[in-house]
Protein backbone atom coordinates (compact mmCIF):
# COMPACT_ATOMS: atom_id res chain seq x y z
CA UNK A 1 0.00 0.00 0.00
CA UNK A 2 1.38 3.39 -0.91
CA UNK A 3 2.02 5.97 1.78
CA UNK A 4 -0.75 8.55 2.25
CA UNK A 5 -0.23 11.99 0.82
CA UNK A 6 0.63 14.48 3.58
CA UNK A 7 -2.11 16.91 4.44
CA UNK A 8 -1.99 19.93 2.14
CA UNK A 9 -0.85 23.15 3.83
CA UNK A 10 -3.60 25.66 4.49
CA UNK A 11 -3.66 29.27 5.53
CA UNK A 12 -2.33 29.23 9.08
CA UNK A 13 -3.45 32.45 10.70
CA UNK A 14 -3.10 30.68 14.05
CA UNK A 15 0.54 29.81 13.42
CA UNK A 16 3.31 31.52 15.37
CA UNK A 17 5.57 33.80 13.38
CA UNK A 18 9.16 33.31 12.40
CA UNK A 19 11.41 30.32 12.86
CA UNK A 20 13.68 28.43 10.50
CA UNK A 21 13.03 24.89 11.66
CA UNK A 22 13.34 23.04 14.93
CA UNK A 23 16.40 23.78 17.01
CA UNK A 24 15.38 21.64 20.00
CA UNK A 25 13.67 18.25 19.89
CA UNK A 26 12.15 17.05 23.14
CA UNK A 27 12.19 13.25 23.25
CA UNK A 28 10.79 12.79 26.76
CA UNK A 29 7.38 11.16 27.14
CA UNK A 30 4.46 12.89 28.83
CA UNK A 31 4.40 13.40 32.62
CA UNK A 32 8.15 13.99 32.76
CA UNK A 33 7.85 17.77 33.03
CA UNK A 34 7.23 18.46 29.35
CA UNK A 35 4.93 21.41 30.06
CA UNK A 36 7.58 22.94 32.30
CA UNK A 37 10.19 22.33 29.60
CA UNK A 38 7.95 24.00 27.01
CA UNK A 39 7.73 27.15 29.11
CA UNK A 40 11.45 27.06 29.95
CA UNK A 41 12.46 26.82 26.30
CA UNK A 42 10.22 29.74 25.43
CA UNK A 43 11.77 31.81 28.21
CA UNK A 44 15.22 30.99 26.81
CA UNK A 45 14.21 32.14 23.32
CA UNK A 46 13.38 28.80 21.70
CA UNK A 47 9.71 29.57 21.32
CA UNK A 48 7.18 28.93 20.21
CA UNK A 49 7.56 25.36 21.47
CA UNK A 50 5.28 22.64 20.06
CA UNK A 51 3.50 20.56 22.73
CA UNK A 52 0.48 18.25 22.52
CA UNK A 53 -1.74 21.25 23.26
CA UNK A 54 -0.52 22.90 20.06
CA UNK A 55 -2.24 20.18 18.03
CA UNK A 56 -5.60 21.75 18.79
CA UNK A 57 -4.51 25.25 17.79
CA UNK A 58 -4.31 24.01 14.20
CA UNK A 59 -7.74 23.32 12.68
CA UNK A 60 -6.07 20.49 10.74
CA UNK A 61 -3.70 19.42 13.51
CA UNK A 62 -5.35 16.09 14.27
CA UNK A 63 -5.62 15.27 10.55
CA UNK A 64 -1.92 15.99 10.01
CA UNK A 65 -0.87 13.75 12.89
CA UNK A 66 -3.23 11.08 11.60
CA UNK A 67 -1.29 11.26 8.33
CA UNK A 68 1.85 10.62 10.40
CA UNK A 69 0.04 7.76 12.13
CA UNK A 70 -0.84 6.21 8.78
CA UNK A 71 2.84 6.26 7.81
CA UNK A 72 3.86 4.67 11.10
CA UNK A 73 1.22 1.97 10.77
CA UNK A 74 1.93 1.16 7.12
CA UNK A 75 5.71 1.37 6.94
CA UNK A 76 6.85 1.41 10.55
CA UNK A 77 8.39 4.90 10.37
CA UNK A 78 7.79 8.39 9.05
CA UNK A 79 11.21 9.16 7.62
CA UNK A 80 11.22 11.41 4.57
CA UNK A 81 7.88 13.08 5.34
CA UNK A 82 9.50 16.49 5.00
CA UNK A 83 6.44 18.33 3.69
CA UNK A 84 4.41 17.01 6.59
CA UNK A 85 7.02 18.04 9.16
CA UNK A 86 7.38 21.46 7.54
CA UNK A 87 3.64 21.97 7.79
CA UNK A 88 3.23 20.74 11.36
CA UNK A 89 6.19 22.66 12.77
CA UNK A 90 6.02 25.79 10.63
CA UNK A 91 6.86 28.72 12.88
CA UNK A 92 8.04 26.61 15.82
CA UNK A 93 11.63 26.57 17.07
CA UNK A 94 11.33 23.62 19.45
CA UNK A 95 9.05 20.74 20.40
CA UNK A 96 8.45 18.44 23.33
CA UNK A 97 5.89 15.96 24.66
CA UNK A 98 3.90 13.46 22.60
CA UNK A 99 3.23 13.06 19.75
CA UNK A 100 6.49 14.71 18.64
CA UNK A 101 8.55 12.76 21.19
CA UNK A 102 7.54 9.47 19.56
CA UNK A 103 9.01 10.50 16.21
CA UNK A 104 12.20 12.09 17.54
CA UNK A 105 14.34 9.98 15.18
CA UNK A 106 12.44 11.20 12.12
CA UNK A 107 12.69 14.77 13.39
CA UNK A 108 16.43 14.39 13.96
CA UNK A 109 16.77 13.36 10.31
CA UNK A 110 14.69 16.33 9.15
CA UNK A 111 16.43 18.82 11.47
CA UNK A 112 19.99 17.44 11.78
CA UNK A 113 21.35 20.48 13.64
CA UNK A 114 18.76 20.28 16.39
CA UNK A 115 19.75 19.32 19.92
CA UNK A 116 17.75 16.68 21.80
CA UNK A 117 16.42 16.88 25.35
CA UNK A 118 15.19 13.74 27.11
CA UNK A 119 13.13 14.67 30.15
CA UNK A 120 13.15 11.92 32.78
CA UNK A 121 11.62 11.24 36.17
CA UNK A 122 11.69 8.64 38.92
CA UNK A 123 10.13 5.59 37.29
CA UNK A 124 7.72 4.71 40.08
CA UNK A 125 6.47 8.28 40.40
CA UNK A 126 6.14 8.52 36.64
CA UNK A 127 4.04 5.38 36.20
CA UNK A 128 1.70 6.34 39.02
CA UNK A 129 1.27 9.80 37.51
CA UNK A 130 0.78 8.43 33.98
CA UNK A 131 -1.86 5.91 35.07
CA UNK A 132 -3.76 8.65 36.90
CA UNK A 133 -3.59 11.25 34.12
CA UNK A 134 -2.59 10.54 30.52
CA UNK A 135 -3.23 6.79 30.35
CA UNK A 136 -6.26 6.05 28.12
CA UNK A 137 -9.58 6.21 29.93
CA UNK A 138 -11.40 3.07 31.02
CA UNK A 139 -13.85 1.42 28.57
CA UNK A 140 -16.77 2.79 30.62
CA UNK A 141 -15.58 6.40 30.40
CA UNK A 142 -14.67 5.85 26.77
CA UNK A 143 -18.30 4.90 26.09
CA UNK A 144 -19.66 7.87 28.05
CA UNK A 145 -17.39 10.29 26.19
CA UNK A 146 -18.49 8.83 22.87
CA UNK A 147 -22.19 9.01 23.72
CA UNK A 148 -21.93 12.60 24.94
CA UNK A 149 -19.74 13.74 22.04
CA UNK A 150 -16.77 14.60 24.28
CA UNK A 151 -14.49 12.14 22.50
CA UNK A 152 -13.33 12.98 19.00
CA UNK A 153 -12.91 9.65 17.13
CA UNK A 154 -10.19 11.15 14.92
CA UNK A 155 -8.25 12.34 17.96
CA UNK A 156 -8.61 8.87 19.48
CA UNK A 157 -7.23 7.35 16.26
CA UNK A 158 -4.37 9.82 16.33
CA UNK A 159 -3.35 9.02 19.90
CA UNK A 160 -3.51 5.31 19.15
CA UNK A 161 -1.37 5.47 16.02
CA UNK A 162 1.20 8.12 16.98
CA UNK A 163 1.36 7.72 20.75
CA UNK A 164 0.23 4.48 22.38
CA UNK A 165 1.00 1.94 19.66
CA UNK A 166 4.59 3.12 19.03
CA UNK A 167 5.18 3.70 22.75
CA UNK A 168 3.85 0.53 24.34
CA UNK A 169 1.89 -1.49 21.77
CA UNK A 170 -1.63 -0.18 22.17
CA UNK A 171 -4.36 1.09 24.48
CA UNK A 172 -4.67 -2.08 26.57
CA UNK A 173 -0.94 -2.02 27.32
CA UNK A 174 -1.17 1.67 28.20
CA UNK A 175 -3.58 0.77 31.00
CA UNK A 176 -1.29 -1.95 32.36
CA UNK A 177 1.23 -0.80 34.96
CA UNK A 178 3.97 -3.30 34.09
CA UNK A 179 3.66 -2.74 30.34
CA UNK A 180 3.68 1.02 30.77
CA UNK A 181 6.74 0.96 33.01
CA UNK A 182 8.62 -1.35 30.62
CA UNK A 183 7.78 0.94 27.70
CA UNK A 184 9.01 3.99 29.61
CA UNK A 185 12.34 2.33 30.32
CA UNK A 186 12.69 1.09 26.74
CA UNK A 187 11.92 4.50 25.26
CA UNK A 188 14.44 6.30 27.45
CA UNK A 189 17.12 3.68 26.76
CA UNK A 190 16.48 3.93 23.03
CA UNK A 191 16.86 7.72 23.05
CA UNK A 192 20.12 7.50 24.98
CA UNK A 193 21.47 4.95 22.51
CA UNK A 194 20.26 6.67 19.35
CA UNK A 195 21.32 10.26 19.90
CA UNK A 196 24.97 10.72 18.94
CA UNK A 197 27.29 12.34 19.61
CA UNK A 198 26.45 12.38 23.29
CA UNK A 199 27.05 16.13 23.42
CA UNK A 200 23.90 16.52 21.35
CA UNK A 201 21.72 15.00 24.09
CA UNK A 202 20.69 16.37 27.48
CA UNK A 203 19.01 14.01 29.94
CA UNK A 204 17.04 16.38 32.13
CA UNK A 205 15.09 16.10 35.35
CA UNK A 206 13.17 19.38 35.44
CA UNK A 207 13.43 19.38 39.24
CA UNK A 208 17.08 20.35 38.72
CA UNK A 209 16.02 23.80 37.55
CA UNK A 210 17.87 26.00 35.11
CA UNK A 211 21.52 25.02 35.57
CA UNK A 212 21.99 21.98 33.33
CA UNK A 213 19.53 23.21 30.69
CA UNK A 214 21.20 26.60 30.36
CA UNK A 215 24.66 25.04 30.26
CA UNK A 216 23.53 22.65 27.52
CA UNK A 217 22.08 25.50 25.44
CA UNK A 218 24.85 27.95 26.32
CA UNK A 219 22.35 30.44 27.72
CA UNK A 220 22.54 32.60 30.85
CA UNK A 221 20.30 31.54 33.71
CA UNK A 222 17.13 33.69 33.63
CA UNK A 223 16.21 35.85 36.57
CA UNK A 224 12.92 33.99 37.02
CA UNK A 225 12.08 30.67 38.72
CA UNK A 226 12.13 27.55 36.58
CA UNK A 227 8.55 26.86 35.43
CA UNK A 228 6.52 24.26 37.28
CA UNK A 229 3.28 23.56 35.43
CA UNK A 230 0.65 20.89 34.95
CA UNK A 231 1.42 18.77 37.98
CA UNK A 232 -0.75 15.73 38.68
CA UNK A 233 -3.13 17.72 40.88
CA UNK A 234 -3.85 20.22 38.09
CA UNK A 235 -4.20 17.43 35.54
CA UNK A 236 -6.62 15.45 37.72
CA UNK A 237 -8.73 18.57 38.27
CA UNK A 238 -8.99 18.96 34.50
CA UNK A 239 -10.02 15.29 34.14
CA UNK A 240 -12.61 15.65 36.93
CA UNK A 241 -14.09 18.70 35.20
CA UNK A 242 -14.34 16.78 31.93
CA UNK A 243 -16.00 13.83 33.64
CA UNK A 244 -18.48 16.13 35.39
CA UNK A 245 -19.32 17.70 32.04
CA UNK A 246 -19.80 14.26 30.49
CA UNK A 247 -22.11 13.11 33.31
CA UNK A 248 -24.13 16.33 33.07
CA UNK A 249 -24.55 15.85 29.32
CA UNK A 250 -25.51 12.22 29.84
CA UNK A 251 -28.16 13.18 32.40
CA UNK A 252 -29.54 15.87 30.10
CA UNK A 253 -29.67 13.38 27.25
CA UNK A 254 -31.45 10.91 29.52
CA UNK A 255 -33.94 13.54 30.65
CA UNK A 256 -34.51 14.50 27.04
CA UNK A 257 -35.15 10.87 26.13
CA UNK A 258 -37.65 10.43 29.00
CA UNK A 259 -39.43 13.66 28.02
CA UNK A 260 -39.66 12.47 24.43
CA UNK A 261 -41.13 9.12 25.48
CA UNK A 262 -43.67 10.82 27.77
CA UNK A 263 -44.62 13.30 25.05
CA UNK A 264 -45.10 10.55 22.46
CA UNK A 265 -47.21 8.58 24.94
CA UNK A 266 -49.35 11.61 25.73
CA UNK A 267 -49.93 12.46 22.06
CA UNK A 268 -50.76 8.84 21.26
CA UNK A 269 -53.29 8.76 24.10
CA UNK A 270 -54.84 12.02 22.94
CA UNK A 271 -55.23 10.72 19.39
CA UNK A 272 -57.02 7.64 20.73
CA UNK A 273 -59.40 9.85 22.72
CA UNK A 274 -60.10 11.97 19.64
CA UNK A 275 -61.00 8.87 17.69
CA UNK A 276 -63.40 7.78 20.46
CA UNK A 277 -65.20 11.12 20.63
C-alpha positions in Angstrom: 0.0 0.0 0.0 1.4 3.4 -0.9 2.0 6.0 1.8 -0.7 8.6 2.3 -0.2 12.0 0.8 0.6 14.5 3.6 -2.1 16.9 4.4 -2.0 19.9 2.1 -0.8 23.1 3.8 -3.6 25.7 4.5 -3.7 29.3 5.5 -2.3 29.2 9.1 -3.5 32.4 10.7 -3.1 30.7 14.0 0.5 29.8 13.4 3.3 31.5 15.4 5.6 33.8 13.4 9.2 33.3 12.4 11.4 30.3 12.9 13.7 28.4 10.5 13.0 24.9 11.7 13.3 23.0 14.9 16.4 23.8 17.0 15.4 21.6 20.0 13.7 18.2 19.9 12.1 17.0 23.1 12.2 13.2 23.3 10.8 12.8 26.8 7.4 11.2 27.1 4.5 12.9 28.8 4.4 13.4 32.6 8.2 14.0 32.8 7.9 17.8 33.0 7.2 18.5 29.4 4.9 21.4 30.1 7.6 22.9 32.3 10.2 22.3 29.6 7.9 24.0 27.0 7.7 27.2 29.1 11.4 27.1 30.0 12.5 26.8 26.3 10.2 29.7 25.4 11.8 31.8 28.2 15.2 31.0 26.8 14.2 32.1 23.3 13.4 28.8 21.7 9.7 29.6 21.3 7.2 28.9 20.2 7.6 25.4 21.5 5.3 22.6 20.1 3.5 20.6 22.7 0.5 18.2 22.5 -1.7 21.2 23.3 -0.5 22.9 20.1 -2.2 20.2 18.0 -5.6 21.7 18.8 -4.5 25.3 17.8 -4.3 24.0 14.2 -7.7 23.3 12.7 -6.1 20.5 10.7 -3.7 19.4 13.5 -5.4 16.1 14.3 -5.6 15.3 10.5 -1.9 16.0 10.0 -0.9 13.8 12.9 -3.2 11.1 11.6 -1.3 11.3 8.3 1.9 10.6 10.4 0.0 7.8 12.1 -0.8 6.2 8.8 2.8 6.3 7.8 3.9 4.7 11.1 1.2 2.0 10.8 1.9 1.2 7.1 5.7 1.4 6.9 6.8 1.4 10.6 8.4 4.9 10.4 7.8 8.4 9.1 11.2 9.2 7.6 11.2 11.4 4.6 7.9 13.1 5.3 9.5 16.5 5.0 6.4 18.3 3.7 4.4 17.0 6.6 7.0 18.0 9.2 7.4 21.5 7.5 3.6 22.0 7.8 3.2 20.7 11.4 6.2 22.7 12.8 6.0 25.8 10.6 6.9 28.7 12.9 8.0 26.6 15.8 11.6 26.6 17.1 11.3 23.6 19.4 9.1 20.7 20.4 8.4 18.4 23.3 5.9 16.0 24.7 3.9 13.5 22.6 3.2 13.1 19.8 6.5 14.7 18.6 8.5 12.8 21.2 7.5 9.5 19.6 9.0 10.5 16.2 12.2 12.1 17.5 14.3 10.0 15.2 12.4 11.2 12.1 12.7 14.8 13.4 16.4 14.4 14.0 16.8 13.4 10.3 14.7 16.3 9.2 16.4 18.8 11.5 20.0 17.4 11.8 21.4 20.5 13.6 18.8 20.3 16.4 19.8 19.3 19.9 17.8 16.7 21.8 16.4 16.9 25.3 15.2 13.7 27.1 13.1 14.7 30.2 13.2 11.9 32.8 11.6 11.2 36.2 11.7 8.6 38.9 10.1 5.6 37.3 7.7 4.7 40.1 6.5 8.3 40.4 6.1 8.5 36.6 4.0 5.4 36.2 1.7 6.3 39.0 1.3 9.8 37.5 0.8 8.4 34.0 -1.9 5.9 35.1 -3.8 8.7 36.9 -3.6 11.2 34.1 -2.6 10.5 30.5 -3.2 6.8 30.3 -6.3 6.1 28.1 -9.6 6.2 29.9 -11.4 3.1 31.0 -13.8 1.4 28.6 -16.8 2.8 30.6 -15.6 6.4 30.4 -14.7 5.8 26.8 -18.3 4.9 26.1 -19.7 7.9 28.1 -17.4 10.3 26.2 -18.5 8.8 22.9 -22.2 9.0 23.7 -21.9 12.6 24.9 -19.7 13.7 22.0 -16.8 14.6 24.3 -14.5 12.1 22.5 -13.3 13.0 19.0 -12.9 9.7 17.1 -10.2 11.2 14.9 -8.2 12.3 18.0 -8.6 8.9 19.5 -7.2 7.3 16.3 -4.4 9.8 16.3 -3.3 9.0 19.9 -3.5 5.3 19.2 -1.4 5.5 16.0 1.2 8.1 17.0 1.4 7.7 20.8 0.2 4.5 22.4 1.0 1.9 19.7 4.6 3.1 19.0 5.2 3.7 22.7 3.9 0.5 24.3 1.9 -1.5 21.8 -1.6 -0.2 22.2 -4.4 1.1 24.5 -4.7 -2.1 26.6 -0.9 -2.0 27.3 -1.2 1.7 28.2 -3.6 0.8 31.0 -1.3 -1.9 32.4 1.2 -0.8 35.0 4.0 -3.3 34.1 3.7 -2.7 30.3 3.7 1.0 30.8 6.7 1.0 33.0 8.6 -1.3 30.6 7.8 0.9 27.7 9.0 4.0 29.6 12.3 2.3 30.3 12.7 1.1 26.7 11.9 4.5 25.3 14.4 6.3 27.4 17.1 3.7 26.8 16.5 3.9 23.0 16.9 7.7 23.1 20.1 7.5 25.0 21.5 4.9 22.5 20.3 6.7 19.4 21.3 10.3 19.9 25.0 10.7 18.9 27.3 12.3 19.6 26.4 12.4 23.3 27.1 16.1 23.4 23.9 16.5 21.4 21.7 15.0 24.1 20.7 16.4 27.5 19.0 14.0 29.9 17.0 16.4 32.1 15.1 16.1 35.4 13.2 19.4 35.4 13.4 19.4 39.2 17.1 20.4 38.7 16.0 23.8 37.6 17.9 26.0 35.1 21.5 25.0 35.6 22.0 22.0 33.3 19.5 23.2 30.7 21.2 26.6 30.4 24.7 25.0 30.3 23.5 22.6 27.5 22.1 25.5 25.4 24.9 28.0 26.3 22.3 30.4 27.7 22.5 32.6 30.9 20.3 31.5 33.7 17.1 33.7 33.6 16.2 35.9 36.6 12.9 34.0 37.0 12.1 30.7 38.7 12.1 27.5 36.6 8.6 26.9 35.4 6.5 24.3 37.3 3.3 23.6 35.4 0.7 20.9 35.0 1.4 18.8 38.0 -0.8 15.7 38.7 -3.1 17.7 40.9 -3.8 20.2 38.1 -4.2 17.4 35.5 -6.6 15.5 37.7 -8.7 18.6 38.3 -9.0 19.0 34.5 -10.0 15.3 34.1 -12.6 15.6 36.9 -14.1 18.7 35.2 -14.3 16.8 31.9 -16.0 13.8 33.6 -18.5 16.1 35.4 -19.3 17.7 32.0 -19.8 14.3 30.5 -22.1 13.1 33.3 -24.1 16.3 33.1 -24.6 15.9 29.3 -25.5 12.2 29.8 -28.2 13.2 32.4 -29.5 15.9 30.1 -29.7 13.4 27.2 -31.4 10.9 29.5 -33.9 13.5 30.6 -34.5 14.5 27.0 -35.1 10.9 26.1 -37.6 10.4 29.0 -39.4 13.7 28.0 -39.7 12.5 24.4 -41.1 9.1 25.5 -43.7 10.8 27.8 -44.6 13.3 25.1 -45.1 10.5 22.5 -47.2 8.6 24.9 -49.3 11.6 25.7 -49.9 12.5 22.1 -50.8 8.8 21.3 -53.3 8.8 24.1 -54.8 12.0 22.9 -55.2 10.7 19.4 -57.0 7.6 20.7 -59.4 9.9 22.7 -60.1 12.0 19.6 -61.0 8.9 17.7 -63.4 7.8 20.5 -65.2 11.1 20.6 
